[in-house]
Each structure stands twice: as C-alpha cells, then as structure tokens.
Amino acid sequence: MNARAAGGLFARRPEALNGTNLRALAGPILIVMILGMMILPLPPFLLDLLFTFNIALSVMVLLVSMYTMKPLDFAAFPSVLLFSTLLRLSLNVASTRVVLLEGHSGPGAAGQVIESFGHFLVGGNFAVGIVVFIILMVINFMVITKGAGRIAEVSARFTLDAMPGKQMAIDADLNAGLINEEGARKRRSEVSQEAEFYGSMDGASKFVRGDAIAGLLIMVINIIGGLIVGVVQHGMDFADAGKTYTLLTIGDGLVAQIPSLVISTAAGVIVSRVATNEDIGTQLTGQLFANPRVLMITGSILCLMGMIPGMPHFAFLLLGGGAIQWSRVAKKRAAEKKTSTALAEAAPAAATPVENAEASWDDVTLIDALSLEVGYRLIPLVDKNSDGELLKRIKSIRKKFAQEIGFLPPVVHIRDNLELRPNAYRIALKGVEVGSGEAFPGQWLAINPGQVTAALPGAPTTDPAFGLPAIWIDTSMREQAQVYGYTVVDSSTVVATHLNHLVVTHASELLGRPEVQALVERMAKDTPSLVEEIVPKAVPFTTLQKILQNLLDEAVPIRDMRSILESIAEHAPRMTDAHDLTAAVRLSLGRAITQQWFPGSGEMQVMGLDAGLERVLSQALTTGPNPGLEPGLAQTLLGETQKAMLRQQNLGLSPVLLVQHALRPMLARFLRRSLPQLKVLSYAEVPDTRTIKVANLIGG
C-alpha cells in the first residue's frame, strides 16, 4: 500500500509541475528575464524577437480589455501594466547598449525591427522621425495616460466612498433572505476587489507616465551618446554619425512607444467603460450606429458639404451616401425586430418553452382595488401624452369624493384591454366587474330626463350611470338637443359620471383597513386623546371599520369623524355589536343625515308606516332569538313600499321612509336590497326643530 501510494504520488508530480507550479513560476521567471536584459548584452536577433513579443503583448492586452464585460474580469491589468512597462524599459536599455556599441557598423546593427521602424515608418528622414516620436509621446503622455489616470483616480475615490453603502445593502439582502451566506461572502469580496482594482489602477497609471518621460530622456541620451561615440571613438563624420545614430535611436524609440501607446489605450478602455453584459465593441456599434435618425442626419450633412464648390466631392458624397443607406438598413431591421417581438408576445404560451423554475412571490399578481379598462378607441381619453380629458375628470372625482364622503378612495388603475369592443369600457372593483358601457369620442350623449319635446336622430342607448334613455348624436346636433330638453354630455363625462356613481355606491367596499388607518392617524393629529381612548381600548380596529362601512352602506358620509368617535366612546362600554354601535352613531349624526335629504329648515314630507303594519313589524322584531319577517309579510311590505315610493316620486319628493328607531335597522337592511334609492330614517334622528309631514303611507 505504501509503495503504491508513493508511486501514485510520484506519478502525479510531473503533472503538477507542468500545470500549477509552472504558472506560479511565470512571475519570477519574467522578472529575472527583465533584469537579465538590462545587465547582459543581447544579440540583434534576440532583440528582434523580444521587440516583436512586446508588440504582440500590447495588442493582446488591448483586445482583452475590449472584450471584458466589467473591469474586474481583467483584475490582473495593473500588474500587467507594471510588467509591460518594465519590459519596454529593459528593451530600451538592451537596445541602447547595442546601438552605442555597434551603431557605427550601419543601420542594421541593432536588428531588423529597429531598422525597419527607422527607415520604413519615417522614410529614413531623422527629422521626420523626431517629430513623429515627439507627437506619439505627447499623445500618450498628455492625452491618453493623463485621462486614464484621472478616471482611475475619481473611480477609486467614488468606489471607496460607496463601500459602506454596498456593504449595508449586502447585509440587508442577507437579513431579508434574498441571498445566502455564500452569496454575501462573494459579493463582499467583489466590492473589496473593485476598490482595490481602481486604487491599483490609480497608481499603475503613473508607470505609463514615467515610461513616456523616460523614453524622451533615453532618446536625447542616445542621440548625444551616439554622436560622441561615433565621432570620438570611431572617427565618423559628424553628419554621418548624427544621421546613423539618430535613425537608430528613432527606430528604437518608436518600437517602444507604439506598444506603450497601445497599452495606455487599453488602460483607458478598462477604467472608462461602464460594466454591462456587452463588450466595448458591441456597445459602440449598438449605441453609436444603431439610431437610424442620427445616421440619416449625418449622411445628409455630409452630402450637403460634398456639394459645396471646392470640397472633396467624392469623399463626402461617398461617406454621406453610405450613412444614408446604413440608416435605411437600420430602420428596416428595427421594424423587423419590432414585428417579430410583437408576434412573439402574441404567440400562445404553449408555443414557447416553459422553464422549470421555482415559483416565487413575483408570480403573485395583486388585484387592484379599483380599475378602469378601455377599448383601443378610448385610449386617447386616458393618454397622458395627449393630455386625456378623462384623466383630469378622474382626479376631480377622487377629490370630490374625499370632500363629500370623508375618505380618500384608492387610485383608479387605468389600462387598455384589447378583448373589449373598441368603444367599450369596464369598471372593476377588486377584480370584479361592477359596471360597463360604451363611449364614442367625437360624439355627444343626449340623455332624456323625461321631459323632452321632440325626438333626435342617432344611435339609441341607455345612460350607463342611471339607466335613463339616451341617444348618441353628432356634434352638429348638440345645440338642437339642448333646445329639445335633453341633457347633453361628451364621452369623457359619460365614463366619469358612471365611475363616480359606482364609487359612491360601493363606498363601503372601498373603505379598507389602510383607509381607516389613515383616517385615525388624521384624527390623531387634531384630537390625540380621543383617538387614544377609543382605538383600540374602547373598540377594536375591525369594529371601527365595520361601523364606518355600515354608515357608508346607508349613504351616510363619515366626514364628521369627531362626532362618530365621541359617540363610540359614549356607548362602547355598554355595546359591543357593530350594528348597535352604528345605530347609536346615527343618532349623533341625525342633524347631518336629515340635512342631507331635506336641506334647510322647511317641512319634511316623508313616507310613513300604517299603525297596524308598524305594530306587526314591532311584534316580529321582538319574537324569538333571531327576529325576522315571514315571507308573506315581507312580500306585502315590499310591494306596498314600492307603491308608496312611486307616489312619493311623482310628487317630486325625496324617497325617505320615517319609522321608529327600533325598526329602522331591520327595515333599512331589508329594503336596501330591492330599493336602493329608498332611505330609511328614524324619528329619533330628526332634530326637534324640524316639522314632519307624512305625505304617503305604506300599508294604509
């Protein structure tokens, strides 16, 4: 076993040496090579290989920086920047040694790479070479390196300032259960690495700046040293020595500065890019050349410039025409992409592959408390961009409701629904339809209140809010309809009136716990001791909500919250049932309830109960633990009430029934289902200062 284990250990050792250990030795080996190039003389052939390797390395670094998605994907860049700078400086030292030692033998003394850069790139003219070399250094030092260094400095500062906030966000996600401990540890490590990266880039940019200054000094030293060596030691003419050594020095400098410029550009790309899921090339083409309008305008400007006399017509017209053609292609691709996206969204769900993902709370769709769905022809009425008239009316409805009823209703969520007819709309309460209708923008609804003098041509319909007969007419018929006695409203008013009627009718259902909580908090600002005494000491929060809903069910506003709370505080020690407390609250609101149906101080003409019927109802109320009406009695009461209510309305009087206080809750609940327009009041709710007259008798 020991031998086998030892054999296995020795068998794995070469693999380890060929893999991880060699990678670990790469850094020390590179440093030793750089130091060796500075100390040991190198032959021209080896210099050519190393200069070529330096150029290839700079190109690789630039490409890697362009294809990274975020800066941390190339976290080794500061170290790469340091090593590449040391490599260029060591090559400068090695090439300087060869130039000064062998420069008198001719232009090829320092290798073919330096000779090619000295002759081919600058045409063998040392003056041109000096100018080109200085320009490259100015670009590298003043523009690219300085800009990249400034960006890295600012990024490092902002990254360090943002670290506490990022750490707190990670802790919050961990406490909320959005991530586990491993994910939190990984994100903390990324935050720390990001700060260290920008800090390292801020310092590493100084290497490139120092490299540019060193390159300029090396060029001056090489030229002066070459003149001294060539003239003094080798007896060359001053002109020949100046030309030879200057060309060699310029070639040497260009070989070093071009990779330095490429590396500096890579540094600028790394620190200036914004982390996205795209590389820099995709970002440039996708954001710079993807807008057809920009390309069209640019191409038109170039074509106009190309038509100016004296301008290079071919170049301007060629590029301008290309930009215009490109804009057409981009516009066509955008239209095709939009069409394909629409088709993909319209395709049935069964046609798309379903991912086997776990369900989450994001899959839960909450129902809107109040919503309005419209067909596509009604969209202009609710469009914010076109300043839809219906949006203004809905805001007015909510404000009026809050002022008259006493609480702020939920926001009306508006959306288009292609399943509806083009001119149809639907109003939903907690996801359930409570009303629907049709509206025709550009036309007017002439409502017949019952006293019109003539008929109108148009599409007959019914007023969706109150069920009155109506006709949709053209705009030209509006004034004529008003003359005939019709009530004429536009399409947005039709929808708004219907919505307002339904909101008022279903006010009790819209009063949820958040609204009651807001009412209590609002009252706590004015009367904190009263609120503290009642909620939740005297009555539970749910009981208070039920009392307010009972009042709203009977069309009693809850604006006077102070009287409501004071009445609850008075009766809560003796009552616990919400309906009993509601009856007690109505007594405290009696003056307001009476004023709601009979404004002023005049005579109240109401409906009443026959004495015999009232006695029978009182007996039914007091018999048994669950008092109620017999079917026959209930049918008789409903029929007699309908007849009396019709007589009351024919007289132009309010449909109000006045009964004994004990009978009022039972009759109100029973009659409200079939006769929602009828309001039942008790004698106890009417102030003593008001005069009562029974205009119609039920059961008499």
C-alpha positions in Angstrom: 0.0 0.0 0.0 2.9 2.4 0.9 4.7 1.7 -2.3 1.5 2.1 -4.4 0.8 5.3 -2.6 4.3 6.5 -3.2 4.1 5.5 -6.8 0.9 7.4 -7.2 2.4 10.5 -5.5 5.4 10.5 -7.8 3.2 9.8 -10.8 1.2 13.0 -10.1 4.3 15.2 -9.5 5.1 15.8 -13.2 1.5 16.8 -13.9 1.6 19.3 -11.0 4.9 20.7 -12.3 3.6 21.1 -15.8 0.4 22.9 -14.6 0.0 25.0 -11.5 3.7 25.2 -10.5 4.8 26.5 -13.8 2.2 29.2 -13.7 3.4 30.1 -10.2 7.0 30.4 -11.6 5.9 32.6 -14.5 6.2 35.8 -12.5 9.7 35.2 -11.0 11.0 34.0 -14.4 9.7 37.1 -16.1 11.4 39.4 -13.5 14.7 37.5 -13.9 14.5 37.9 -17.7 13.8 41.6 -17.5 16.8 42.1 -15.1 18.9 39.9 -17.4 18.1 42.1 -20.4 19.2 45.2 -18.5 22.6 43.6 -17.5 23.5 41.1 -20.2 24.2 42.1 -23.9 21.7 40.7 -26.3 22.3 39.8 -30.0 20.3 41.6 -32.6 18.2 38.5 -33.5 17.1 38.1 -29.9 16.2 41.8 -29.8 14.0 41.4 -32.8 12.1 38.5 -31.1 11.7 40.5 -27.9 10.5 43.6 -29.7 8.0 41.6 -31.7 6.8 39.9 -28.4 6.4 43.3 -26.8 4.2 44.5 -29.7 2.1 41.2 -29.7 1.7 41.6 -25.9 0.4 45.1 -26.2 -2.1 44.1 -28.8 -3.3 41.2 -26.7 -3.8 43.4 -23.7 -5.8 45.9 -25.8 -8.1 43.1 -27.2 -8.6 41.5 -23.8 -9.6 44.9 -22.3 -12.1 45.5 -25.1 -13.7 42.1 -24.7 -14.1 42.2 -20.9 -17.7 42.8 -19.6 -16.6 44.5 -16.4 -13.3 45.8 -15.1 -12.9 43.0 -12.5 -12.8 40.5 -15.4 -9.3 41.8 -16.1 -8.2 42.3 -12.5 -4.6 41.5 -13.3 -4.4 44.6 -15.6 -2.4 46.8 -13.0 0.2 44.0 -12.7 0.3 43.6 -16.5 0.8 47.3 -16.8 3.8 47.2 -14.5 5.4 44.2 -16.1 4.9 45.6 -19.7 6.4 48.9 -18.6 9.5 47.1 -17.1 9.8 45.0 -20.3 9.9 48.1 -22.5 12.4 49.8 -20.3 14.7 46.8 -20.2 14.4 46.5 -24.0 15.4 50.2 -24.2 18.4 49.5 -22.1 19.4 46.5 -24.1 18.9 48.2 -27.5 20.7 51.3 -26.3 23.7 49.1 -25.5 23.7 47.6 -28.9 23.2 50.9 -30.7 26.1 52.6 -29.0 28.4 49.5 -29.3 27.6 48.5 -32.9 25.9 51.6 -34.4 29.0 52.6 -36.4 28.7 49.4 -38.5 25.4 50.5 -40.1 21.6 50.9 -39.7 21.1 47.2 -39.2 23.4 47.0 -36.2 20.5 46.8 -33.6 18.3 44.3 -35.5 15.9 44.4 -38.4 12.9 45.6 -36.3 14.7 48.9 -35.2 16.0 49.4 -38.8 12.5 48.9 -40.3 10.9 51.4 -37.9 13.7 53.9 -38.5 13.6 53.7 -42.3 10.2 52.4 -43.4 7.8 54.2 -40.9 9.6 57.6 -41.1 11.0 57.3 -44.6 14.6 57.4 -43.5 14.3 61.1 -42.5 15.6 61.6 -39.0 13.9 65.0 -38.7 10.5 63.4 -39.5 11.3 60.6 -37.1 11.9 63.0 -34.3 8.7 64.9 -34.9 6.6 61.7 -35.1 8.3 60.3 -32.0 7.5 63.5 -30.0 3.9 63.6 -31.3 3.4 60.0 -30.1 4.8 60.8 -26.8 2.6 63.9 -26.4 -0.5 61.8 -27.3 0.5 59.1 -24.9 1.6 61.4 -22.0 -0.8 64.4 -22.3 -4.0 62.7 -23.6 -4.4 59.0 -23.0 -2.3 58.4 -19.9 -3.4 61.6 -18.1 -7.1 61.0 -18.9 -7.0 57.4 -17.9 -5.2 58.3 -14.7 -7.8 60.9 -13.8 -10.6 58.5 -14.4 -8.9 55.8 -12.3 -8.4 58.4 -9.5 -12.0 59.5 -9.5 -13.3 56.0 -9.8 -11.2 54.9 -6.9 -12.4 57.7 -4.7 -16.1 57.1 -5.5 -15.7 53.3 -5.1 -14.2 53.8 -1.7 -17.0 56.2 -0.7 -19.6 53.8 -1.8 -18.2 50.8 0.0 -20.2 51.3 3.3 -23.4 51.6 1.4 -22.7 48.5 -0.6 -21.8 46.5 2.5 -25.1 47.7 4.2 -27.0 46.6 1.1 -25.4 43.2 1.2 -26.2 42.8 4.9 -29.8 43.9 4.2 -30.2 41.3 1.4 -28.7 38.7 3.7 -31.1 39.5 6.6 -34.1 39.5 4.2 -33.2 36.1 2.9 -32.6 37.2 -0.7 -29.1 35.7 -0.6 -27.3 33.1 1.5 -24.1 33.4 3.4 -22.0 32.2 0.5 -23.6 34.8 -1.8 -23.0 37.5 0.7 -19.3 36.5 1.1 -18.9 36.5 -2.7 -20.5 40.0 -3.1 -18.3 41.4 -0.2 -15.2 40.0 -1.9 -16.3 41.7 -5.2 -16.8 45.0 -3.5 -13.4 44.8 -1.9 -11.7 43.7 -5.2 -13.4 46.6 -7.0 -12.0 49.1 -4.6 -8.5 47.6 -4.7 -8.6 47.5 -8.5 -9.3 51.2 -9.0 -6.8 52.0 -6.3 -4.2 49.9 -8.1 -5.1 51.5 -11.5 -4.6 55.0 -10.0 -1.1 54.0 -9.0 -0.3 51.9 -12.1 -1.1 54.8 -14.4 1.9 56.6 -13.0 4.1 53.8 -14.5 2.9 54.7 -18.0 3.5 58.4 -17.4 7.0 57.7 -16.1 7.7 55.4 -19.1 6.9 58.3 -21.5 9.2 60.7 -19.7 11.9 58.0 -19.6 11.5 57.4 -23.4 12.1 61.1 -24.1 15.2 61.2 -22.0 16.5 57.9 -23.5 16.1 59.4 -27.0 18.1 62.5 -26.1 20.8 60.5 -24.3 21.1 58.0 -27.2 21.5 60.8 -29.8 24.1 62.7 -27.8 25.9 59.5 -26.7 25.8 58.2 -30.3 27.4 61.4 -31.6 30.2 61.2 -29.0 30.8 57.5 -29.7 30.7 57.8 -33.4 32.8 60.9 -33.8 35.3 60.4 -31.0 35.8 56.7 -30.8 35.1 55.6 -34.4 36.2 58.7 -36.3 33.0 59.1 -38.2 31.9 62.5 -39.7 29.6 64.5 -37.6 26.8 64.4 -40.2 27.1 60.7 -40.8 27.2 59.9 -37.1 24.2 62.2 -36.5 22.1 60.6 -39.2 23.1 57.0 -38.3 22.6 57.2 -34.6 19.5 59.4 -34.8 17.8 57.0 -37.1 18.7 54.1 -34.9 17.5 56.0 -31.8 14.2 57.0 -33.5 13.6 53.4 -34.6 14.4 52.2 -31.1 12.0 54.8 -29.6 9.2 54.1 -32.0 9.5 50.3 -31.3 9.0 51.1 -27.6 6.5 53.9 -27.8 3.9 52.3 -30.1 3.3 49.3 -27.7 3.3 51.9 -24.9 0.6 53.8 -26.7 -1.4 50.6 -27.2 -1.1 49.7 -23.5 -2.2 53.2 -22.4 -5.2 52.9 -24.7 -6.1 49.6 -23.1 -5.8 51.3 -19.6 -8.2 54.0 -20.8 -10.7 51.4 -22.1 -10.6 49.5 -18.8 -11.2 52.4 -16.5 -13.6 54.4 -18.7 -16.1 51.7 -19.6 -19.4 51.1 -17.8 -20.0 47.5 -16.6 -22.7 45.9 -18.7 -23.4 42.5 -20.3 -21.7 43.6 -23.6 -18.1 44.1 -24.6 -16.9 47.6 -25.7 -17.2 46.7 -29.4 -20.8 45.7 -29.1 -21.6 48.7 -27.0 -20.1 51.1 -29.6 -21.8 49.6 -32.6 -25.1 49.1 -30.7 -25.3 52.6 -29.3 -23.4 54.8 -31.8 -24.5 53.3 -35.1 -27.9 51.9 -34.3 -30.0 55.1 -34.4 -31.4 55.5 -38.0 -32.3 59.1 -37.4 -28.7 60.1 -36.4 -27.3 58.3 -39.4 -29.7 59.9 -41.8 -29.0 63.4 -40.5 -25.2 62.8 -40.5 -25.4 61.5 -44.1 -27.4 64.4 -45.2 -25.0 66.9 -43.7 -22.0 65.2 -45.4 -23.8 65.2 -48.7 -24.6 68.9 -48.4 -20.9 69.6 -47.6 -19.8 67.5 -50.5 -21.9 69.7 -52.9 -20.0 72.9 -51.8 -17.6 74.0 -54.6 -14.0 73.3 -53.7 -14.7 70.5 -51.3 -13.6 66.9 -52.0 -16.9 65.8 -53.5 -16.0 62.1 -53.8 -15.1 61.5 -50.2 -18.0 63.5 -48.7 -20.6 62.1 -51.1 -19.3 58.5 -50.6 -19.5 58.6 -46.8 -22.7 60.6 -46.8 -24.4 58.2 -49.1 -23.1 55.3 -47.1 -24.5 56.8 -43.9 -27.9 57.3 -45.5 -28.0 53.8 -46.8 -27.0 52.4 -43.4 -29.8 54.4 -41.8 -32.3 52.8 -44.1 -31.0 49.3 -43.3 -31.0 50.1 -39.6 -34.6 51.4 -39.8 -35.7 48.3 -41.7 -34.0 46.0 -39.1 -35.6 47.9 -36.2 -39.1 47.5 -37.9 -38.5 43.7 -38.4 -37.3 43.3 -34.8 -40.4 45.2 -33.5 -42.7 43.0 -35.6 -41.0 39.8 -34.5 -41.2 40.9 -30.9 -44.9 41.6 -31.2 -45.5 38.3 -32.9 -43.6 36.5 -30.1 -45.6 38.2 -27.5 -48.9 37.4 -29.2 -47.9 33.8 -29.7 -49.7 31.3 -27.3 -47.9 30.4 -24.2 -47.9 26.8 -25.2 -45.7 27.5 -28.2 -42.9 28.8 -26.0 -40.8 26.6 -23.9 -41.7 26.8 -20.3 -38.7 26.9 -17.9 -38.9 24.6 -15.0 -38.4 27.4 -12.5 -39.5 27.5 -8.9 -42.5 29.7 -8.1 -41.8 32.9 -6.2 -43.7 35.8 -4.8 -43.1 37.7 -8.0 -45.5 35.3 -9.7 -48.3 36.6 -7.4 -50.4 39.3 -9.1 -52.3 41.5 -6.7 -55.8 42.7 -7.6 -56.3 46.5 -8.0 -58.9 47.9 -5.6 -60.4 50.0 -8.4 -59.6 49.7 -12.1 -60.9 51.1 -15.4 -60.3 49.1 -18.6 -60.9 50.7 -22.0 -61.0 49.6 -25.6 -58.4 50.9 -28.0 -60.6 53.8 -29.4 -61.0 55.2 -25.9 -57.2 55.2 -25.2 -56.9 58.9 -26.3 -59.2 59.8 -23.4 -56.8 58.4 -20.8 -53.4 59.0 -22.6 -51.1 61.2 -20.5 -49.1 62.3 -23.6 -52.2 63.7 -25.3 -53.5 65.2 -22.0 -56.6 62.9 -21.9 -59.7 64.7 -20.6 -60.8 61.6 -18.7 -57.7 61.7 -16.5 -58.5 65.2 -15.3 -62.1 64.2 -14.5 -61.0 61.1 -12.5 -58.7 63.3 -10.4 -61.6 65.6 -9.8 -63.8 62.6 -8.9 -61.4 61.4 -6.2 -61.0 64.9 -4.8 -64.8 65.5 -4.7 -65.4 62.0 -3.1 -62.8 62.8 -0.4 -64.5 66.1 0.4 -68.1 64.8 0.4 -67.8 61.2 1.7 -64.9 61.7 4.1 -62.0 59.5 3.0 -59.7 59.2 0.0 -60.7 56.4 -2.3 -58.0 54.2 -3.9 -56.2 55.2 -7.1 -58.0 54.2 -10.2 -55.7 52.0 -12.3 -56.3 52.5 -16.0 -55.3 50.1 -18.7 -56.3 49.2 -22.2 -57.9 45.8 -22.9 -57.9 44.6 -26.5 -60.5 41.9 -25.6 -63.1 44.7 -25.1 -65.0 46.2 -28.0 -63.2 49.3 -29.5 -65.6 51.8 -27.8 -66.3 49.8 -24.6 -65.1 50.3 -21.1 -65.3 48.2 -17.9 -65.1 49.3 -14.3 -63.9 46.6 -11.8 -63.9 46.7 -8.0 -61.3 44.3 -6.5 -61.1 42.5 -9.8 -64.9 42.0 -10.2 -66.8 44.0 -12.8 -69.3 46.4 -11.3 -70.2 48.4 -14.4 -69.6 48.6 -18.1 -70.7 50.7 -21.1 -69.7 52.3 -24.3 -68.5 55.8 -25.2 -67.9 57.3 -28.6 -65.2 60.1 -28.7 -66.3 62.9 -31.0 -70.0 62.3 -30.3 -72.3 63.5 -27.6 -74.8 61.6 -25.4 -78.2 63.2 -25.3 -79.9 61.9 -22.1 -83.7 62.1 -21.9 -84.6 63.3 -18.3 -88.3 62.6 -19.1 -89.5 66.0 -20.3 -88.1 66.3 -23.9 -90.2 67.9 -26.6 -89.0 66.1 -29.7 -87.0 63.0 -30.8 -83.5 63.1 -32.2 -81.8 61.1 -34.9 -79.0 58.9 -33.7 -78.0 55.7 -32.1 -80.4 54.9 -29.2 -78.8 53.6 -26.0 -79.1 53.9 -22.2 -77.3 56.2 -19.8 -74.8 53.7 -18.1 -74.9 55.5 -14.8 -78.6 55.9 -14.0 -80.3 53.8 -16.8 -82.1 56.7 -18.4 -82.9 56.5 -22.2 -80.4 58.3 -24.3 -79.1 58.8 -27.9 -75.6 59.2 -29.3 -75.7 62.3 -31.6 -73.2 64.1 -33.7 -71.6 67.4 -32.6 -73.8 69.4 -35.1 -76.9 68.2 -33.2 -75.7 69.3 -29.7 -77.5 72.7 -29.6 -80.7 71.4 -31.0 -80.8 68.6 -28.4 -80.4 71.1 -25.6 -83.3 73.1 -27.1 -85.4 69.9 -27.0 -84.7 69.4 -23.3 -82.0 66.8 -23.5 -79.1 66.7 -21.1 -76.1 66.6 -23.4 -72.6 65.4 -22.2 -69.4 64.3 -24.0 -67.9 60.8 -24.0 -65.4 61.5 -21.2 -68.2 62.9 -19.0 -70.2 59.7 -19.6 -67.4 57.5 -18.3 -66.6 59.8 -15.5 -70.2 60.1 -14.3 -70.6 56.3 -14.4 -67.3 55.9 -12.5 -68.4 58.5 -9.9 -71.8 56.8 -9.4 -70.2 53.4 -8.8 -67.5 54.7 -6.5 -70.2 56.4 -4.3 -72.5 53.3 -4.5 -69.6 51.0 -3.4 -68.0 53.4 -0.9 -68.2 50.9 1.9 -66.3 48.3 -0.1 -63.6 50.8 -0.9 -63.1 51.7 2.8 -60.4 49.2 3.6 -58.1 48.9 6.6 -55.4 51.3 5.1 -58.1 54.0 4.6 -59.4 53.6 8.1 -55.8 53.7 9.5 -55.2 56.9 7.5 -58.5 58.4 9.0 -57.4 57.5 12.5 -53.9 59.0 12.0 -55.5 62.1 10.6 -57.8 62.5 13.6 -54.9 61.8 16.0 -53.2 65.0 14.8 -56.2 67.1 15.9 -57.6 65.1 18.9 -54.9 62.6 20.0 -56.5 62.0 23.4 -59.9 61.0 21.9 -58.3 58.6 19.4 -56.1 57.1 22.1 -59.2 56.5 24.3 -61.2 54.7 21.6 -58.8 52.8 19.4 -58.0 50.1 20.4 -59.0 50.5 24.0 -62.8 51.0 23.6 -63.4 49.2 20.3 -61.1 47.0 18.2 -59.9 48.4 14.9 -62.0 45.9 12.9 -65.2 47.1 14.8 -64.5 50.7 13.9 -64.0 49.7 10.3 -67.4 47.8 10.3 -69.2 50.8 11.9 -67.9 53.2 9.2 -68.8 50.7 6.5 -72.3 50.4 7.8 -72.7 54.1 7.7 -71.5 54.2 4.1 -73.8 51.4 3.1 -76.7 53.7 4.1 -75.2 56.7 2.2 -74.1 58.5 5.4 -70.9 60.4 4.9 -68.2 59.9 7.5 -66.7 63.4 7.3 -67.7 64.1 10.9 -65.2 61.7 12.4 -65.1 63.6 15.7 -68.8 63.0 16.4 -68.5 59.4 15.3 -65.6 58.7 17.7 -67.3 60.6 20.6 -70.5 58.6 20.1 -68.5 55.3 20.1 -66.7 56.4 23.3 -70.0 57.1 24.9 -71.7 53.8 24.0 -68.8 51.3 23.7 -68.8 50.4 27.4 -72.5 49.1 27.1 -72.4 47.8 23.5 -70.1 45.6 21.6 -72.0 44.8 18.4 -71.0 46.9 15.4 -74.7 47.2 14.2 -75.8 48.5 17.6 -73.0 51.0 17.7 -73.8 52.1 14.2 -77.4 52.9 15.3 -76.0 54.9 18.2 -73.7 56.8 15.9 -76.5 57.6 13.6 -78.3 59.4 16.5 -75.3 61.7 16.9 -75.2 62.3 13.2 -79.0 62.8 13.0 -78.9 66.5 12.1 -76.4 65.9 9.3 -78.4 62.9 8.0 -81.6 64.9 8.0 -80.0 67.9 6.3 -78.6 65.6 3.6 -82.1 64.7 2.4 -84.1 67.7 3.5 -81.9 70.8 3.2 -82.8 74.0 5.0 -85.4 74.2 7.9 -88.6 73.6 6.0 -91.2 70.9 6.4 -90.1 67.3 5.8 -92.5 65.4 3.6 -91.8 61.8 4.1 -93.3 58.3 3.8 -94.6 56.5 6.9 -95.9 53.2 8.1 -99.5 52.4 8.8 -100.1 51.9 12.5 -101.3 48.3 12.1 -98.3 47.4 9.9 -95.9 49.1 12.3 -97.4 47.1 15.2 -97.0 43.8 13.3 -93.4 44.6 12.4 -92.6 45.5 16.0 -94.0 42.1 17.2 -91.9 40.3 14.5 -88.9 42.2 15.8 -89.4 41.1 19.4 -90.3 37.4 18.9 -87.6 34.8 19.1 -83.8 34.9 19.4 -83.4 35.6 15.6 -86.2 38.1 14.7 -87.2 38.3 11.1 -90.0 38.8 8.6 -92.3 36.0 7.4 -92.2 35.5 3.6 -95.8 36.7 3.2 -95.3 39.8 5.4 -92.0 40.6 3.6 -93.6 40.4 0.2 -96.5 42.6 1.3 -94.2 45.1 2.8 -92.0 45.3 -0.3 -95.0 45.7 -2.6 -96.6 48.4 -0.5 -93.3 50.2 -0.2 -92.8 50.3 -4.0 -96.3 51.8 -4.5 -95.7 54.4 -1.9 -92.3 55.2 -3.2 -93.7 55.7 -6.7 -96.4 58.1 -5.4 -93.7 60.0 -3.5 -91.5 60.4 -6.6 -94.5 61.5 -8.7 -95.0 64.3 -6.2 -91.3 65.3 -6.7 -90.4 64.4 -3.1 -87.4 62.6 -1.7 -87.8 58.8 -1.2 -87.4 58.8 2.6 -89.2 56.5 4.9 -89.5 57.6 8.6 -90.0 54.8 11.2 -89.5 54.1 14.8 -85.8 53.9 15.9 -86.1 50.2 16.9 -87.4 49.2 13.4 -85.0 51.3 11.4 -82.0 48.9 11.2 -84.1 45.9 10.1 -86.2 47.8 7.6 -83.1 49.5 6.2 -81.3 46.2 5.6 -84.4 44.5 4.1 -85.5 47.3 1.7 -81.9 48.3 0.6 -81.5 45.2 -1.5 -84.6 45.8 -3.7 -85.0 49.6 -3.4 -81.5 51.1 -3.1 -82.9 54.6 -3.8 -85.0 54.4 -0.6 -83.5 55.9 2.6 -84.9 54.8 6.0 -84.6 57.3 8.9 -85.9 57.1 12.4 -87.8 59.6 14.4 -85.0 59.8 16.9 -82.6 61.0 14.2 -84.7 64.0 13.2 -84.0 67.2 15.2 -86.8 68.6 17.3 -86.8 71.8 15.3 -88.0 70.1 12.1 -91.6 69.7 11.1 -92.6 66.3 9.8 -95.5 65.6 7.4 -96.3 62.1 6.2 -97.1 62.5 2.5 -97.6 58.8 1.7 -98.5 55.9 3.9 -97.3 52.3 3.5 -100.0 49.8 4.2 -102.7 52.3 4.7 
